[in-house]
């Protein structure tokens, strides 16, 4: 699992059938100080995260494929939580 920041949405006119109906986000992994760390990843989002919001993403492809209901899906990354920014 990684801490990441939502950098944008993915718009696709064609995508694998297992991803239809899922919102896809571009998530930039970040370190504890909020600095970019590694390459951005495309993740499915069942939680409705907003632009620039911090999220927790998982690279557990088996869990992601189970969530989309297709064991042959190319999906790997999934938003597993939205970071609460309580003051």
TIMI-2910 file (N, C-alpha, C, CB; in pm, 1 decimal, decimal comma, always signed):
<rs>
+----------+----------+----------+----------+----------+----------+----------+----------+----------+----------+----------+----------+------+
!      n_x !      n_y !      n_z !     ca_x !     ca_y !     ca_z !      c_x !      c_y !      c_z !     cb_x !     cb_y !     cb_z ! resn !
+----------+----------+----------+----------+----------+----------+----------+----------+----------+----------+----------+----------+------+
!    +83,8 !   -117,6 !     +0,0 !     +0,0 !     +0,0 !     +0,0 !    +88,2 !   +123,8 !     +0,0 !    -95,3 !     -0,2 !   +120,9 !  Unk !
!    +37,7 !   +226,5 !    -65,9 !   +112,0 !   +350,7 !    -79,4 !    +21,6 !   +470,0 !    -53,0 !   +174,7 !   +361,1 !   -218,5 !  Unk !
!    +79,7 !   +573,7 !     +3,9 !    +11,5 !   +701,4 !    +14,9 !    +27,6 !   +769,2 !   -120,6 !    +69,1 !   +790,1 !   +133,2 !  Unk !
!    -80,2 !   +829,8 !   -172,4 !    -73,5 !   +893,6 !   -304,0 !   -164,1 !  +1016,3 !   -305,9 !   -114,3 !   +793,9 !   -416,1 !  Unk !
!   -143,4 !  +1099,3 !   -408,5 !   -227,6 !  +1217,3 !   -429,3 !   -297,1 !  +1200,9 !   -564,4 !   -142,9 !  +1351,0 !   -423,9 !  Unk !
!   -427,3 !  +1228,3 !   -568,9 !   -502,8 !  +1218,9 !   -693,7 !   -463,1 !  +1336,4 !   -782,9 !   -657,4 !  +1218,0 !   -667,0 !  Unk !
!   -412,5 !  +1304,6 !   -902,2 !   -366,3 !  +1407,4 !   -995,2 !   -462,0 !  +1429,1 !  -1111,6 !   -230,4 !  +1370,8 !  -1048,3 !  Unk !
!   -556,4 !  +1338,3 !  -1132,6 !   -650,9 !  +1356,4 !  -1242,4 !   -734,6 !  +1232,9 !  -1267,5 !   -577,6 !  +1393,6 !  -1368,0 !  Unk !
!   -824,8 !  +1245,1 !  -1364,9 !   -912,2 !  +1135,1 !  -1406,8 !   -861,5 !  +1079,1 !  -1538,1 !  -1059,7 !  +1182,2 !  -1420,6 !  Unk !
!   -891,6 !   +953,3 !  -1562,1 !   -861,4 !   +891,7 !  -1690,6 !   -991,3 !   +884,4 !  -1768,9 !   -796,6 !   +749,7 !  -1673,4 !  Unk !
!   -987,4 !   +933,5 !  -1892,8 !  -1102,3 !   +924,9 !  -1982,0 !  -1064,2 !   +830,7 !  -2094,6 !  -1144,8 !  +1066,1 !  -2036,9 !  Unk !
!  -1144,8 !   +727,3 !  -2115,5 !  -1113,5 !   +629,4 !  -2219,1 !  -1239,0 !   +598,4 !  -2299,7 !  -1055,0 !   +500,1 !  -2157,1 !  Unk !
!  -1228,4 !   +609,9 !  -2430,4 !  -1341,5 !   +574,9 !  -2514,8 !  -1354,1 !   +423,5 !  -2528,6 !  -1327,3 !   +639,9 !  -2652,5 !  Unk !
!  -1242,5 !   +354,4 !  -2509,8 !  -1242,9 !   +207,7 !  -2510,6 !  -1158,1 !   +159,7 !  -2395,2 !  -1190,1 !   +150,5 !  -2646,1 !  Unk !
!  -1208,9 !    +62,3 !  -2323,1 !  -1132,0 !     +2,7 !  -2214,7 !  -1177,7 !   -141,3 !  -2195,7 !  -1148,0 !    +84,2 !  -2083,1 !  Unk !
!  -1102,3 !   -216,1 !  -2121,1 !  -1136,5 !   -355,8 !  -2094,2 !  -1274,9 !   -361,0 !  -2031,1 !  -1030,4 !   -423,3 !  -2001,4 !  Unk !
!  -1354,1 !   -459,0 !  -2070,1 !  -1492,9 !   -467,1 !  -2022,1 !  -1503,6 !   -472,2 !  -1870,1 !  -1560,3 !   -588,9 !  -2080,8 !  Unk !
!  -1402,7 !   -525,6 !  -1803,8 !  -1407,4 !   -534,6 !  -1657,5 !  -1398,1 !   -397,9 !  -1590,1 !  -1295,1 !   -623,5 !  -1607,5 !  Unk !
!  -1351,3 !   -298,2 !  -1663,0 !  -1335,1 !   -164,4 !  -1605,5 !  -1451,3 !    -70,9 !  -1638,7 !  -1206,0 !   -103,1 !  -1654,3 !  Unk !
!  -1547,2 !   -118,0 !  -1715,7 !  -1662,1 !    -34,4 !  -1747,4 !  -1742,5 !     -8,0 !  -1620,4 !  -1750,7 !   -101,0 !  -1855,6 !  Unk !
!  -1779,7 !   +117,3 !  -1601,9 !  -1854,8 !   +156,1 !  -1483,0 !  -1767,4 !   +197,4 !  -1365,6 !  -1942,7 !    +43,9 !  -1441,0 !  Unk !
!  -1637,2 !   +176,8 !  -1376,9 !  -1543,8 !   +215,0 !  -1270,9 !  -1480,5 !   +349,1 !  -1303,0 !  -1435,1 !   +107,5 !  -1252,3 !  Unk !
!  -1464,3 !   +430,2 !  -1203,1 !  -1392,7 !   +556,5 !  -1217,1 !  -1243,7 !   +526,0 !  -1208,6 !  -1436,4 !   +660,3 !  -1107,2 !  Unk !
!  -1165,3 !   +580,6 !  -1301,6 !  -1020,9 !   +557,7 !  -1304,6 !   -949,9 !   +688,2 !  -1272,4 !   -975,2 !   +502,5 !  -1443,0 !  Unk !
!   -854,1 !   +681,3 !  -1180,3 !   -780,6 !   +799,4 !  -1136,2 !   -631,5 !   +785,0 !  -1161,9 !   -805,5 !   +824,9 !   -988,4 !  Unk !
!   -566,4 !   +897,7 !  -1187,7 !   -420,3 !   +901,8 !  -1192,4 !   -375,7 !   +937,2 !  -1051,5 !   -365,9 !  +1006,2 !  -1300,3 !  Unk !
!   -300,9 !   +847,6 !   -989,0 !   -257,0 !   +865,8 !   -850,4 !   -104,3 !   +870,9 !   -845,1 !   -311,0 !   +751,5 !   -759,7 !  Unk !
!    -52,1 !   +979,3 !   -790,2 !    +93,2 !   +996,6 !   -776,0 !   +135,0 !   +952,7 !   -636,3 !   +135,5 !  +1145,0 !   -802,2 !  Unk !
!   +210,4 !   +841,9 !   -623,8 !   +260,7 !   +803,6 !   -491,2 !   +344,0 !   +917,4 !   -431,3 !   +345,5 !   +673,3 !   -500,2 !  Unk !
!   +329,2 !   +938,5 !   -300,7 !   +401,4 !  +1044,4 !   -230,7 !   +462,8 !   +988,9 !   -102,8 !   +307,8 !  +1163,3 !   -198,9 !  Unk !
!   +563,6 !  +1060,4 !    -51,6 !   +623,9 !  +1021,5 !    +75,7 !   +550,2 !  +1093,3 !   +189,3 !   +777,0 !  +1055,3 !    +78,1 !  Unk !
!   +595,1 !  +1075,4 !   +310,8 !   +531,2 !  +1136,8 !   +426,9 !   +529,0 !  +1288,3 !   +424,3 !   +599,7 !  +1092,3 !   +549,9 !  Unk !
!   +624,1 !  +1348,8 !   +351,8 !   +630,3 !  +1494,9 !   +340,6 !   +545,9 !  +1546,4 !   +224,6 !   +774,9 !  +1540,3 !   +323,2 !  Unk !
!   +482,2 !  +1455,4 !   +149,5 !   +397,5 !  +1495,3 !    +38,4 !   +470,0 !  +1512,1 !    -93,0 !   +329,9 !  +1620,7 !    +71,6 !  Unk !
!   +598,4 !  +1471,7 !    -98,8 !   +677,7 !  +1483,4 !   -221,5 !   +655,6 !  +1360,1 !   -310,1 !   +828,8 !  +1500,1 !   -187,9 !  Unk !
!   +651,0 !  +1380,0 !   -443,1 !   +632,6 !  +1266,8 !   -534,4 !   +740,5 !  +1160,3 !   -514,7 !   +633,3 !  +1315,5 !   -679,5 !  Unk !
!   +697,3 !  +1036,3 !   -525,9 !   +788,4 !   +923,3 !   -507,0 !   +748,4 !   +812,8 !   -604,2 !   +785,6 !   +871,5 !   -358,7 !  Unk !
!   +823,8 !   +797,1 !   -710,5 !   +790,7 !   +694,5 !   -808,5 !   +699,4 !   +747,0 !   -917,7 !   +726,0 !   +576,8 !   -740,3 !  Unk !
!   +653,9 !   +654,9 !  -1001,0 !   +571,3 !   +688,7 !  -1117,1 !   +422,5 !   +693,1 !  -1081,2 !   +594,8 !   +587,6 !  -1229,6 !  Unk !
!   +347,4 !   +780,6 !  -1148,2 !   +202,0 !   +782,4 !  -1128,0 !   +140,6 !   +649,5 !  -1170,6 !   +137,5 !   +898,6 !  -1206,8 !  Unk !
!    +31,7 !   +611,7 !  -1107,0 !    -38,1 !   +486,8 !  -1136,6 !   -184,7 !   +515,1 !  -1165,6 !    -24,5 !   +387,0 !  -1019,4 !  Unk !
!   -245,3 !   +434,0 !  -1250,1 !   -389,0 !   +443,3 !  -1275,5 !   -456,9 !   +343,5 !  -1182,5 !   -424,1 !   +414,5 !  -1427,5 !  Unk !
!   -552,3 !   +392,7 !  -1103,6 !   -619,9 !   +307,8 !  -1005,2 !   -771,0 !   +319,7 !  -1019,4 !   -576,7 !   +345,5 !   -862,1 !  Unk !
!   -842,0 !   +208,7 !   -997,8 !   -987,6 !   +216,7 !   -993,8 !  -1025,9 !   +278,6 !   -859,6 !  -1054,6 !    +74,7 !  -1013,5 !  Unk !
!  -1137,7 !   +352,1 !   -859,6 !  -1176,3 !   +426,5 !   -739,0 !  -1320,0 !   +397,6 !   -697,9 !  -1158,8 !   +576,2 !   -761,6 !  Unk !
!  -1338,9 !   +311,2 !   -599,2 !  -1474,3 !   +284,9 !   -550,1 !  -1520,6 !   +384,7 !   -443,6 !  -1481,4 !   +145,3 !   -494,0 !  Unk !
!  -1436,0 !   +482,1 !   -406,5 !  -1465,6 !   +571,1 !   -294,7 !  -1501,9 !   +714,2 !   -333,2 !  -1349,7 !   +574,6 !   -204,5 !  Unk !
!  -1480,4 !   +753,7 !   -457,3 !  -1514,0 !   +889,2 !   -499,7 !  -1415,5 !   +994,3 !   -453,2 !  -1649,1 !   +924,5 !   -450,5 !  Unk !
!  -1287,0 !   +963,5 !   -458,8 !  -1183,8 !  +1058,8 !   -416,4 !  -1183,1 !  +1181,2 !   -507,5 !  -1044,7 !   +991,9 !   -416,3 !  Unk !
!  -1149,4 !  +1296,0 !   -451,2 !  -1147,8 !  +1422,7 !   -524,3 !  -1007,2 !  +1455,9 !   -573,3 !  -1201,0 !  +1536,3 !   -435,9 !  Unk !
!  -1000,5 !  +1546,8 !   -669,9 !   -873,7 !  +1592,9 !   -723,6 !   -786,6 !  +1650,1 !   -612,1 !   -896,6 !  +1697,7 !   -833,3 !  Unk !
!   -660,2 !  +1613,3 !   -609,5 !   -558,2 !  +1655,5 !   -512,6 !   -580,3 !  +1598,9 !   -371,6 !   -554,8 !  +1806,3 !   -505,5 !  Unk !
!   -676,4 !  +1512,4 !   -353,3 !   -697,9 !  +1449,5 !   -223,3 !   -594,9 !  +1338,3 !   -203,2 !   -842,8 !  +1393,5 !   -211,9 !  Unk !
!   -554,9 !  +1319,6 !    -77,9 !   -462,8 !  +1210,2 !    -47,6 !   -543,1 !  +1081,8 !    -30,2 !   -378,6 !  +1241,0 !    +80,4 !  Unk !
!   -489,8 !   +972,9 !    -87,2 !   -556,3 !   +843,3 !    -82,9 !   -453,3 !   +735,7 !    -51,2 !   -628,4 !   +813,0 !   -217,1 !  Unk !
!   -501,2 !   +619,1 !    -15,4 !   -417,0 !   +501,1 !     +0,6 !   -449,6 !   +410,2 !   -116,7 !   -440,5 !   +428,8 !   +140,1 !  Unk !
!   -345,9 !   +370,8 !   -192,1 !   -366,6 !   +281,5 !   -306,1 !   -296,3 !   +148,7 !   -280,1 !   -314,6 !   +346,1 !   -437,3 !  Unk !
!   -353,1 !    +43,5 !   -336,1 !   -296,4 !    -89,8 !   -320,4 !   -263,2 !   -147,1 !   -457,4 !   -393,7 !   -182,8 !   -244,4 !  Unk !
!   -150,3 !   -216,9 !   -465,2 !   -110,3 !   -282,4 !   -589,8 !   -146,3 !   -431,0 !   -588,4 !    +40,4 !   -265,1 !   -612,8 !  Unk !
!   -235,2 !   -471,0 !   -499,2 !   -278,0 !   -610,1 !   -490,3 !   -371,7 !   -641,2 !   -606,8 !   -347,8 !   -638,5 !   -354,0 !  Unk !
!   -314,2 !   -686,1 !   -717,7 !   -391,9 !   -712,5 !   -837,7 !   -501,7 !   -815,2 !   -817,6 !   -301,8 !   -757,8 !   -946,5 !  Unk !
!   -477,8 !   -917,6 !   -735,7 !   -579,0 !  -1020,7 !   -713,0 !   -702,8 !   -960,6 !   -646,9 !   -522,0 !  -1134,3 !   -625,9 !  Unk !
!   -683,8 !   -873,5 !   -547,8 !   -796,9 !   -809,3 !   -480,9 !   -869,1 !   -713,8 !   -576,1 !   -749,2 !   -733,5 !   -355,3 !  Unk !
!   -793,4 !   -644,0 !   -658,7 !   -853,0 !   -552,2 !   -755,2 !   -935,5 !   -628,7 !   -858,0 !   -744,2 !   -469,2 !   -825,1 !  Unk !
!   -881,8 !   -737,8 !   -909,5 !   -956,0 !   -819,3 !  -1006,2 !  -1080,8 !   -878,8 !   -943,1 !   -867,1 !   -931,1 !  -1061,7 !  Unk !
!  -1074,0 !   -914,4 !   -816,8 !  -1192,7 !   -965,6 !   -748,2 !  -1297,5 !   -855,1 !   -735,2 !  -1155,4 !  -1021,5 !   -608,6 !  Unk !
!  -1253,4 !   -732,2 !   -706,9 !  -1346,2 !   -619,8 !   -693,3 !  -1418,9 !   -590,4 !   -824,2 !  -1271,4 !   -495,2 !   -646,5 !  Unk !
!  -1347,9 !   -601,5 !   -937,8 !  -1411,9 !   -574,2 !  -1066,5 !  -1487,3 !   -696,0 !  -1119,2 !  -1307,6 !   -529,6 !  -1168,6 !  Unk !
!  -1469,1 !   -811,3 !  -1054,3 !  -1543,9 !   -931,5 !  -1090,9 !  -1494,8 !  -1003,6 !  -1215,2 !  -1684,7 !   -896,1 !  -1110,3 !  Unk !
!  -1364,5 !   -992,3 !  -1244,7 !  -1309,0 !  -1057,8 !  -1362,6 !  -1165,1 !  -1097,8 !  -1333,9 !  -1317,0 !   -965,3 !  -1487,0 !  Unk !
!  -1140,4 !  -1227,0 !  -1323,2 !  -1006,1 !  -1277,5 !  -1292,6 !   -906,2 !  -1252,3 !  -1404,8 !  -1012,3 !  -1425,6 !  -1263,7 !  Unk !
!   -954,2 !  -1217,7 !  -1523,9 !   -865,2 !  -1191,1 !  -1637,0 !   -848,1 !  -1041,4 !  -1661,7 !   -918,8 !  -1258,5 !  -1762,8 !  Unk !
!   -897,1 !   -960,4 !  -1572,7 !   -888,2 !   -815,3 !  -1587,6 !   -742,9 !   -767,7 !  -1578,3 !   -973,6 !   -745,5 !  -1480,6 !  Unk !
!   -706,7 !   -664,3 !  -1655,6 !   -572,2 !   -608,1 !  -1644,8 !   -559,1 !   -510,7 !  -1526,8 !   -535,5 !   -537,2 !  -1774,4 !  Unk !
!   -666,2 !   -489,9 !  -1451,9 !   -663,4 !   -396,7 !  -1338,0 !   -565,0 !   -445,5 !  -1231,9 !   -805,0 !   -381,1 !  -1276,4 !  Unk !
!   -485,9 !   -353,0 !  -1178,2 !   -391,5 !   -387,5 !  -1072,3 !   -405,9 !   -296,0 !   -952,4 !   -249,6 !   -381,6 !  -1124,3 !  Unk !
!   -418,4 !   -164,6 !   -972,9 !   -420,9 !    -68,2 !   -863,7 !   -563,7 !    -30,7 !   -826,4 !   -342,3 !    +56,6 !   -901,6 !  Unk !
!   -586,2 !    -10,2 !   -695,8 !   -717,5 !    +29,8 !   -647,6 !   -701,4 !   +125,7 !   -530,6 !   -801,0 !    -93,5 !   -606,4 !  Unk !
!   -787,3 !   +227,3 !   -525,6 !   -792,9 !   +316,6 !   -410,5 !   -863,0 !   +237,9 !   -299,6 !   -868,6 !   +453,3 !   -444,1 !  Unk !
!   -794,9 !   +218,8 !   -187,4 !   -852,9 !   +143,0 !    -76,4 !   -896,1 !   +232,1 !    +38,5 !   -754,1 !    +41,0 !    -26,2 !  Unk !
!   -862,3 !   +360,7 !    +30,8 !   -904,5 !   +452,1 !   +135,8 !   -873,0 !   +596,5 !   +100,1 !   -838,1 !   +415,4 !   +267,0 !  Unk !
!   -951,7 !   +686,3 !   +155,7 !   -931,0 !   +829,7 !   +140,3 !   -877,7 !   +880,8 !   +274,2 !  -1064,4 !   +904,4 !    +97,5 !  Unk !
!   -769,3 !   +957,5 !   +270,5 !   -706,5 !  +1006,1 !   +392,9 !   -792,0 !  +1119,4 !   +451,2 !   -560,5 !  +1054,8 !   +365,3 !  Unk !
!   -829,4 !  +1103,4 !   +577,2 !   -906,8 !  +1205,2 !   +647,9 !   -812,3 !  +1317,3 !   +689,9 !   -980,6 !  +1144,5 !   +772,0 !  Unk !
!   -846,4 !  +1438,0 !   +654,4 !   -760,0 !  +1551,2 !   +686,6 !   -820,1 !  +1636,0 !   +798,3 !   -736,2 !  +1637,2 !   +562,1 !  Unk !
!   -854,7 !  +1571,9 !   +907,7 !   -912,3 !  +1643,7 !  +1021,9 !   -809,1 !  +1738,2 !  +1082,1 !   -963,1 !  +1544,6 !  +1129,0 !  Unk !
!   -855,2 !  +1855,4 !  +1121,8 !   -764,5 !  +1956,3 !  +1178,5 !   -746,3 !  +1937,1 !  +1325,6 !   -815,6 !  +2095,8 !  +1152,2 !  Unk !
+----------+----------+----------+----------+----------+----------+----------+----------+----------+----------+----------+----------+------+
</rs>
